[in-house]
Amino acid sequence: MTATTRPGSPLDRLDRRVTTLLADHGLTALRIALGIVFLWFGALKFFPGMSPAEDLAARTIDVLTFGIVPPEIALPRVGYLRLPEYSGDTDLNGPSMERLPS
C-alpha cells in the first residue's frame, strides 16, 4: 500500500514546492555540498591527526616511496597540491603551476 496525499492539501503543496525547488536548483546545491565536503577533507590534511584518511594516505605514501619520504613530510605537500582542485584551478594534467606575477 502506498501513501498518497490529497491534491491541494498542505502536504501536497509543500511536496510540489520542494520538488520544483530541487528541479530548479538541485544540481547547484549538490555541487556546493560536494565542494564543502572536498574542501573540508582537504583542509584537514594540514592538521596532523585530524583527517580520517590520514593513516591510509601515510601508509600509501610509505609504500609508493619505498619508505624514503616520511609521511610527516609528504602529507602536507599532498594537501597543498590538491588545493587547486578545490578552487577549480586545474587542467586535465593536474594543478596549474603557472608563475605568479611579481
C-alpha positions as CSV (number, residue, x, y, z in Angstrom):
1,M,0.0,0.0,0.0
2,T,1.4,3.4,-0.9
3,A,1.0,6.6,0.9
4,T,-0.7,9.4,-1.1
5,T,-1.8,12.9,-0.3
6,R,-4.9,14.6,-1.4
7,P,-4.4,17.1,-4.2
8,G,-4.4,20.7,-2.8
9,S,-3.6,19.6,0.8
10,P,-0.8,21.4,2.7
11,L,1.5,18.4,2.4
12,D,0.8,18.2,-1.4
13,R,1.6,21.9,-1.8
14,L,4.9,21.5,0.2
15,D,5.8,18.5,-1.8
16,R,5.3,20.4,-5.1
17,R,7.3,23.4,-3.8
18,V,10.2,21.2,-2.7
19,T,10.1,19.2,-6.0
20,T,10.1,22.4,-8.0
21,L,13.0,23.9,-5.9
22,L,15.1,20.8,-6.3
23,A,14.4,20.6,-10.0
24,D,15.5,24.2,-10.5
25,H,18.5,24.3,-8.1
26,G,19.3,20.6,-7.2
27,L,22.4,20.4,-9.3
28,T,23.8,23.6,-7.9
29,A,23.0,22.5,-4.3
30,L,24.7,19.2,-5.0
31,R,27.8,20.9,-6.4
32,I,28.1,23.2,-3.4
33,A,27.6,20.3,-0.9
34,L,30.3,18.2,-2.6
35,G,32.6,21.2,-2.7
36,I,32.2,21.7,1.0
37,V,33.0,18.1,1.7
38,F,36.1,18.0,-0.5
39,L,37.3,21.3,0.9
40,W,36.8,20.1,4.4
41,F,38.7,16.9,3.9
42,G,41.4,18.8,2.0
43,A,41.8,21.3,4.8
44,L,42.1,18.5,7.4
45,K,45.3,17.4,5.7
46,F,47.1,20.4,7.2
47,F,46.2,19.4,10.8
48,P,48.0,16.3,11.8
49,G,45.9,13.6,13.4
50,M,42.5,15.2,12.4
51,S,41.9,13.6,9.0
52,P,40.1,10.2,9.0
53,A,42.1,9.4,5.8
54,E,45.5,10.4,7.1
55,D,46.5,6.9,8.1
56,L,45.6,5.5,4.7
57,A,47.4,8.3,2.9
58,A,50.5,7.9,5.2
59,R,50.7,4.2,4.5
60,T,50.2,4.7,0.8
61,I,53.0,7.3,0.6
62,D,55.3,5.0,2.6
63,V,54.7,2.1,0.1
64,L,54.9,4.3,-3.0
65,T,58.2,5.9,-2.0
66,F,59.7,2.7,-0.5
67,G,60.0,4.5,2.9
68,I,62.2,7.2,1.5
69,V,59.8,10.1,2.1
70,P,58.3,10.1,5.6
71,P,54.6,10.8,5.9
72,E,55.2,13.8,8.1
73,I,56.9,15.5,5.1
74,A,54.7,14.2,2.3
75,L,51.1,14.7,3.8
76,P,51.2,18.5,4.0
77,R,52.6,18.6,0.4
78,V,49.9,16.3,-0.9
79,G,47.3,18.6,0.7
80,Y,48.9,21.6,-0.8
81,L,49.0,20.1,-4.3
82,R,45.3,19.2,-4.1
83,L,44.1,22.7,-3.1
84,P,43.9,23.9,-6.7
85,E,41.4,21.1,-7.4
86,Y,39.0,22.6,-4.9
87,S,39.3,26.1,-6.4
88,G,38.7,24.8,-9.9
89,D,42.2,26.0,-11.0
90,T,43.3,22.8,-12.7
91,D,43.6,21.3,-16.1
92,L,43.4,17.7,-17.2
93,N,47.1,17.2,-16.3
94,G,46.9,18.3,-12.7
95,P,47.3,21.5,-10.7
96,S,48.2,24.6,-12.6
97,M,51.9,25.5,-12.0
98,E,51.8,29.0,-13.6
99,R,54.2,31.5,-12.1
100,L,52.5,34.3,-10.1
101,P,53.0,37.8,-11.3
102,S,55.8,39.6,-9.5
